[in-house]
Amino acid sequence: MKRLTALLLALVMLLGLAACGGPAASAGDTNQLVIWHDKEEAVIQALSDYLAQAVPDLEIVFEKKTSLTDSLKLVGNDPTAAPDLFIFAHDKIGVFAEMGILAPVADLLPEDALADYLPMTLSAATYQDTLYQLPLYFETLLFMYNRRYMQDDEAPATTGELLDYMERNTGRGRYGFVEQHSTAYYSVAWIHGFGGSIIDESGTPFPDGQAVRDALAYHLQFVSLMPGETEYSTVNTLFLEGKADATIGGPWMVPSAREAGIDLGIAPMPTVDGTGKPLAPYSGVQGIHVLKFAAEGKTESVKKLLAALTDPAIGTSLALASGCAPANSKCYDDPAVANDELVQSMRATAEIAVPMPNIPEMDVMWTVVGNLLTDVNLSGKDVDGSFDAALSKANELITAMR
């Protein structure tokens, strides 16, 4: 009888745990936090080393996922299969917020924890007036040049100066300037330079159509002086092999440039002569997101982790480890960060950069804009006709999505 009673009692306890949310909410593992990511080793090592000192009572498990967004779409609502948190760029926040898997992070942070964060990073992390990401660092495209060919005083302040330089220095297998001119992520800087955009916050594609048309037509002058094939590998190879004097690229190009022995210069993005606006690239803000069930079942551990990550020390560590530009402005007071040309250039570019739209409709626009650029820049199709077709396609796809 006693044995039967003990078995029944054990069964009741197990059922009680299941009713409370199963493994993710059980008391035995609330100090363990699983974090998915897709970052390079230097970033995760810096985070691991820092957190081991900052929150020694938490067990932080980092798991790398090569298809992180696809995995979250499959298991984000399953606490037995999903992580507690994940580190990723801000541009998928809208998708995951609409899925209902994200927890707002503001209520999980200490009071005034965000007071020193760069406004651009907080704007990027916000969807429908709710902050869903704690920004850690950000990346932007930069104007880079090889000092062997382009001197510091030749770095163009305006697009007119850039075009003049290209005309004087392009030919016989060399290029004055190259970029991925038919890739949306890179070419959007030209659209922003004309006051246009790919999509607005309401999900309306090309809200200022004339600005987009003007940017495409103007940009063709530059495209004509670049190679027809301008995918990532071609542009990088031309610059790294010294066959292109300048390029627009991300910070991920810097280590390769230095390994190639290039005396690398970084300059502000040129200003469009006719508009007075700079070529404004997208910025990508990398940060930590909290799954809703973790915020509810492991509240104190999540709060402790997030509080530790608001300390400027982690931003400084990331900057020194991998050239990341910290989201916390206090990090730039550190002399080592203040003297890093790459990090400071990204911080300066953050003043003009436009955060990638984080609304779900943006998934459609990457393809639409890529096809538009291919039609205009590579196939020689009419700007107005190509734009009209792209706008029609964007509206069709967005309507179907909704």
VEXGU-543794 format. One record per residue (C-alpha): x, y, z. Coordinates in steps of 0.5 Angstrom, whole numbers, plus 500, padded with zeros to 3 digits. Example, Ala and Ser with C-alpha at 12.3 -4.5 7.8 and 13.67 -1.06 7.14 Angstrom:
! VEXGU-543794
xx->525, yy->491, zz->516;
xx->527, yy->498, zz->514;
! end
This chain:
! VEXGU-543794
xx->500, yy->500, zz->500;
xx->506, yy->505, zz->502;
xx->509, yy->503, zz->495;
xx->503, yy->505, zz->491;
xx->502, yy->511, zz->495;
xx->509, yy->513, zz->493;
xx->508, yy->512, zz->486;
xx->501, yy->516, zz->486;
xx->505, yy->522, zz->489;
xx->510, yy->521, zz->484;
xx->505, yy->521, zz->479;
xx->502, yy->527, zz->481;
xx->508, yy->531, zz->482;
xx->510, yy->530, zz->475;
xx->503, yy->532, zz->472;
xx->504, yy->538, zz->476;
xx->511, yy->540, zz->473;
xx->508, yy->539, zz->466;
xx->502, yy->543, zz->468;
xx->507, yy->549, zz->469;
xx->510, yy->549, zz->463;
xx->515, yy->542, zz->462;
xx->522, yy->543, zz->462;
xx->523, yy->550, zz->460;
xx->519, yy->552, zz->466;
xx->522, yy->547, zz->472;
xx->526, yy->550, zz->478;
xx->531, yy->545, zz->476;
xx->534, yy->549, zz->470;
xx->532, yy->556, zz->471;
xx->539, yy->558, zz->472;
xx->541, yy->555, zz->465;
xx->540, yy->560, zz->459;
xx->541, yy->557, zz->452;
xx->542, yy->562, zz->447;
xx->542, yy->561, zz->439;
xx->547, yy->565, zz->434;
xx->550, yy->565, zz->428;
xx->556, yy->570, zz->429;
xx->563, yy->569, zz->428;
xx->567, yy->565, zz->434;
xx->571, yy->572, zz->436;
xx->564, yy->575, zz->438;
xx->562, yy->569, zz->442;
xx->568, yy->568, zz->445;
xx->568, yy->575, zz->448;
xx->561, yy->574, zz->450;
xx->562, yy->568, zz->454;
xx->569, yy->570, zz->457;
xx->565, yy->576, zz->460;
xx->559, yy->573, zz->462;
xx->563, yy->568, zz->466;
xx->565, yy->573, zz->470;
xx->559, yy->578, zz->470;
xx->554, yy->572, zz->472;
xx->558, yy->566, zz->474;
xx->551, yy->563, zz->477;
xx->548, yy->563, zz->471;
xx->550, yy->557, zz->466;
xx->550, yy->560, zz->459;
xx->550, yy->555, zz->453;
xx->551, yy->558, zz->446;
xx->549, yy->554, zz->440;
xx->551, yy->556, zz->433;
xx->545, yy->555, zz->428;
xx->547, yy->556, zz->421;
xx->539, yy->557, zz->419;
xx->537, yy->561, zz->425;
xx->531, yy->564, zz->422;
xx->528, yy->558, zz->419;
xx->529, yy->554, zz->425;
xx->526, yy->559, zz->430;
xx->520, yy->559, zz->425;
xx->519, yy->552, zz->426;
xx->520, yy->551, zz->433;
xx->519, yy->558, zz->436;
xx->513, yy->557, zz->440;
xx->515, yy->550, zz->443;
xx->519, yy->551, zz->449;
xx->522, yy->544, zz->449;
xx->526, yy->545, zz->442;
xx->527, yy->553, zz->442;
xx->532, yy->557, zz->446;
xx->531, yy->562, zz->451;
xx->534, yy->567, zz->447;
xx->538, yy->569, zz->441;
xx->543, yy->573, zz->438;
xx->541, yy->576, zz->431;
xx->540, yy->582, zz->427;
xx->534, yy->587, zz->428;
xx->531, yy->586, zz->421;
xx->527, yy->580, zz->423;
xx->524, yy->583, zz->429;
xx->517, yy->584, zz->425;
xx->517, yy->577, zz->423;
xx->518, yy->574, zz->430;
xx->514, yy->579, zz->433;
xx->508, yy->577, zz->429;
xx->509, yy->570, zz->430;
xx->508, yy->572, zz->438;
xx->514, yy->569, zz->440;
xx->518, yy->575, zz->442;
xx->518, yy->578, zz->449;
xx->518, yy->586, zz->450;
xx->525, yy->587, zz->453;
xx->524, yy->594, zz->456;
xx->520, yy->591, zz->462;
xx->526, yy->586, zz->463;
xx->531, yy->591, zz->464;
xx->534, yy->596, zz->470;
xx->531, yy->603, zz->470;
xx->535, yy->607, zz->465;
xx->539, yy->602, zz->463;
xx->538, yy->604, zz->456;
xx->540, yy->612, zz->457;
xx->546, yy->611, zz->454;
xx->545, yy->607, zz->448;
xx->545, yy->610, zz->441;
xx->538, yy->612, zz->438;
xx->539, yy->609, zz->432;
xx->540, yy->602, zz->435;
xx->534, yy->603, zz->439;
xx->530, yy->605, zz->433;
xx->532, yy->599, zz->429;
xx->530, yy->594, zz->435;
xx->523, yy->597, zz->436;
xx->517, yy->594, zz->432;
xx->510, yy->598, zz->433;
xx->513, yy->602, zz->439;
xx->515, yy->596, zz->443;
xx->523, yy->594, zz->444;
xx->524, yy->587, zz->442;
xx->532, yy->587, zz->442;
xx->537, yy->589, zz->447;
xx->542, yy->592, zz->442;
xx->549, yy->590, zz->443;
xx->553, yy->592, zz->436;
xx->552, yy->595, zz->429;
xx->555, yy->594, zz->422;
xx->554, yy->599, zz->417;
xx->557, yy->600, zz->410;
xx->563, yy->604, zz->409;
xx->567, yy->608, zz->403;
xx->574, yy->604, zz->403;
xx->580, yy->606, zz->399;
xx->587, yy->603, zz->397;
xx->592, yy->609, zz->399;
xx->597, yy->606, zz->394;
xx->592, yy->609, zz->389;
xx->587, yy->614, zz->392;
xx->591, yy->619, zz->396;
xx->587, yy->621, zz->403;
xx->586, yy->628, zz->399;
xx->583, yy->625, zz->393;
xx->577, yy->621, zz->397;
xx->571, yy->624, zz->394;
xx->567, yy->629, zz->399;
xx->561, yy->629, zz->393;
xx->558, yy->624, zz->388;
xx->561, yy->629, zz->383;
xx->568, yy->628, zz->385;
xx->567, yy->620, zz->385;
xx->565, yy->620, zz->378;
xx->570, yy->625, zz->376;
xx->575, yy->620, zz->379;
xx->572, yy->614, zz->376;
xx->573, yy->617, zz->369;
xx->580, yy->619, zz->370;
xx->582, yy->612, zz->373;
xx->578, yy->607, zz->370;
xx->581, yy->603, zz->364;
xx->586, yy->598, zz->362;
xx->583, yy->593, zz->367;
xx->583, yy->598, zz->373;
xx->577, yy->601, zz->376;
xx->577, yy->607, zz->380;
xx->571, yy->605, zz->384;
xx->567, yy->598, zz->384;
xx->561, yy->596, zz->388;
xx->555, yy->591, zz->388;
xx->551, yy->596, zz->384;
xx->545, yy->591, zz->383;
xx->544, yy->588, zz->390;
xx->539, yy->592, zz->394;
xx->543, yy->592, zz->401;
xx->548, yy->596, zz->397;
xx->545, yy->600, zz->392;
xx->539, yy->603, zz->397;
xx->544, yy->608, zz->399;
xx->543, yy->611, zz->393;
xx->536, yy->611, zz->394;
xx->537, yy->614, zz->401;
xx->541, yy->620, zz->398;
xx->535, yy->622, zz->393;
xx->531, yy->622, zz->399;
xx->527, yy->616, zz->397;
xx->526, yy->609, zz->401;
xx->525, yy->602, zz->399;
xx->519, yy->601, zz->404;
xx->516, yy->605, zz->409;
xx->514, yy->603, zz->416;
xx->506, yy->602, zz->414;
xx->509, yy->597, zz->409;
xx->508, yy->601, zz->403;
xx->513, yy->600, zz->398;
xx->517, yy->606, zz->394;
xx->513, yy->611, zz->398;
xx->517, yy->616, zz->394;
xx->517, yy->613, zz->387;
xx->520, yy->619, zz->383;
xx->526, yy->619, zz->388;
xx->527, yy->612, zz->387;
xx->527, yy->613, zz->379;
xx->531, yy->619, zz->380;
xx->536, yy->615, zz->384;
xx->536, yy->609, zz->379;
xx->537, yy->614, zz->373;
xx->543, yy->618, zz->376;
xx->547, yy->612, zz->379;
xx->547, yy->609, zz->372;
xx->553, yy->614, zz->370;
xx->557, yy->610, zz->376;
xx->555, yy->603, zz->374;
xx->557, yy->604, zz->366;
xx->564, yy->605, zz->369;
xx->564, yy->599, zz->373;
xx->564, yy->591, zz->371;
xx->558, yy->588, zz->369;
xx->559, yy->583, zz->374;
xx->559, yy->586, zz->381;
xx->557, yy->580, zz->386;
xx->560, yy->580, zz->393;
xx->566, yy->576, zz->390;
xx->568, yy->580, zz->384;
xx->568, yy->586, zz->388;
xx->572, yy->584, zz->393;
xx->577, yy->580, zz->389;
xx->578, yy->587, zz->385;
xx->579, yy->591, zz->391;
xx->583, yy->586, zz->395;
xx->588, yy->585, zz->388;
xx->589, yy->592, zz->387;
xx->585, yy->592, zz->381;
xx->580, yy->597, zz->384;
xx->582, yy->604, zz->388;
xx->576, yy->604, zz->392;
xx->569, yy->601, zz->394;
xx->563, yy->601, zz->399;
xx->564, yy->595, zz->403;
xx->562, yy->592, zz->410;
xx->567, yy->592, zz->416;
xx->568, yy->584, zz->414;
xx->572, yy->586, zz->409;
xx->577, yy->590, zz->413;
xx->581, yy->583, zz->416;
xx->582, yy->581, zz->409;
xx->584, yy->588, zz->406;
xx->589, yy->588, zz->412;
xx->592, yy->581, zz->410;
xx->593, yy->583, zz->403;
xx->597, yy->588, zz->405;
xx->593, yy->594, zz->403;
xx->594, yy->601, zz->406;
xx->586, yy->602, zz->408;
xx->583, yy->608, zz->408;
xx->576, yy->610, zz->410;
xx->572, yy->616, zz->409;
xx->565, yy->619, zz->410;
xx->560, yy->617, zz->405;
xx->560, yy->622, zz->399;
xx->554, yy->627, zz->399;
xx->550, yy->627, zz->392;
xx->551, yy->634, zz->389;
xx->544, yy->635, zz->387;
xx->540, yy->633, zz->393;
xx->546, yy->635, zz->399;
xx->544, yy->628, zz->402;
xx->549, yy->623, zz->403;
xx->549, yy->616, zz->400;
xx->546, yy->613, zz->407;
xx->547, yy->605, zz->407;
xx->543, yy->601, zz->411;
xx->545, yy->599, zz->418;
xx->544, yy->592, zz->421;
xx->544, yy->592, zz->429;
xx->546, yy->586, zz->432;
xx->543, yy->584, zz->439;
xx->539, yy->579, zz->444;
xx->532, yy->577, zz->443;
xx->528, yy->574, zz->449;
xx->523, yy->568, zz->447;
xx->516, yy->569, zz->451;
xx->516, yy->563, zz->455;
xx->523, yy->564, zz->457;
xx->521, yy->571, zz->460;
xx->515, yy->568, zz->463;
xx->519, yy->562, zz->466;
xx->526, yy->564, zz->467;
xx->524, yy->571, zz->469;
xx->530, yy->573, zz->474;
xx->535, yy->569, zz->470;
xx->533, yy->573, zz->464;
xx->533, yy->580, zz->467;
xx->540, yy->578, zz->470;
xx->543, yy->576, zz->464;
xx->540, yy->583, zz->460;
xx->543, yy->587, zz->466;
xx->550, yy->584, zz->465;
xx->549, yy->586, zz->458;
xx->548, yy->593, zz->459;
xx->554, yy->594, zz->462;
xx->559, yy->598, zz->457;
xx->565, yy->593, zz->458;
xx->561, yy->588, zz->454;
xx->561, yy->593, zz->448;
xx->568, yy->595, zz->449;
xx->570, yy->587, zz->449;
xx->566, yy->586, zz->443;
xx->569, yy->592, zz->439;
xx->576, yy->590, zz->441;
xx->575, yy->583, zz->439;
xx->572, yy->584, zz->432;
xx->571, yy->591, zz->430;
xx->564, yy->591, zz->432;
xx->561, yy->598, zz->433;
xx->558, yy->598, zz->440;
xx->551, yy->600, zz->441;
xx->552, yy->603, zz->448;
xx->555, yy->610, zz->447;
xx->559, yy->610, zz->454;
xx->564, yy->605, zz->450;
xx->567, yy->610, zz->446;
xx->570, yy->613, zz->452;
xx->575, yy->608, zz->452;
xx->581, yy->610, zz->449;
xx->582, yy->603, zz->445;
xx->575, yy->604, zz->442;
xx->576, yy->611, zz->441;
xx->583, yy->610, zz->437;
xx->580, yy->605, zz->433;
xx->579, yy->608, zz->426;
xx->574, yy->602, zz->423;
xx->569, yy->603, zz->430;
xx->569, yy->610, zz->430;
xx->568, yy->610, zz->422;
xx->562, yy->606, zz->423;
xx->560, yy->610, zz->429;
xx->560, yy->617, zz->425;
xx->556, yy->613, zz->419;
xx->551, yy->611, zz->424;
xx->549, yy->619, zz->424;
xx->546, yy->618, zz->417;
xx->545, yy->610, zz->416;
xx->538, yy->608, zz->416;
xx->536, yy->602, zz->420;
xx->534, yy->596, zz->415;
xx->526, yy->596, zz->416;
xx->524, yy->590, zz->421;
xx->517, yy->589, zz->418;
xx->515, yy->583, zz->415;
xx->514, yy->586, zz->408;
xx->521, yy->587, zz->407;
xx->522, yy->580, zz->406;
xx->518, yy->581, zz->399;
xx->522, yy->588, zz->398;
xx->529, yy->585, zz->397;
xx->527, yy->580, zz->391;
xx->523, yy->586, zz->388;
xx->529, yy->591, zz->389;
xx->534, yy->586, zz->386;
xx->530, yy->585, zz->380;
xx->529, yy->592, zz->379;
xx->536, yy->593, zz->379;
xx->538, yy->588, zz->375;
xx->533, yy->590, zz->370;
xx->536, yy->597, zz->370;
xx->543, yy->596, zz->371;
xx->545, yy->590, zz->367;
xx->539, yy->589, zz->362;
xx->539, yy->596, zz->360;
xx->531, yy->596, zz->361;
xx->528, yy->603, zz->361;
xx->528, yy->606, zz->368;
xx->521, yy->608, zz->368;
xx->518, yy->602, zz->365;
xx->522, yy->597, zz->370;
xx->520, yy->601, zz->376;
xx->513, yy->601, zz->374;
xx->513, yy->593, zz->374;
xx->517, yy->593, zz->380;
xx->512, yy->597, zz->384;
xx->506, yy->593, zz->381;
xx->510, yy->586, zz->383;
xx->511, yy->589, zz->390;
xx->504, yy->591, zz->391;
xx->502, yy->584, zz->389;
xx->506, yy->580, zz->393;
xx->505, yy->584, zz->400;
xx->497, yy->584, zz->399;
xx->498, yy->576, zz->398;
xx->503, yy->576, zz->404;
xx->497, yy->580, zz->408;
! end
